Amino acid sequence: MIPYAISIKYMIGGYAVIFSILAIYLVSFFVRFRSLQRDLETLQELESEDK
């Protein structure tokens, strides 16, 4: 059996990895959302110029 002090370190490390991956995913989602908003605005400007 793994000693308690070492298992706590593994648990904290595991949570740190999980939260890091979650943070990277959320930042990626936010960046993609902003890019999508800019693309939508560009398409709306092009559409209004055609009329």
Order of alpha helices (4+ residues) and beta strands (2+ residues): alpha
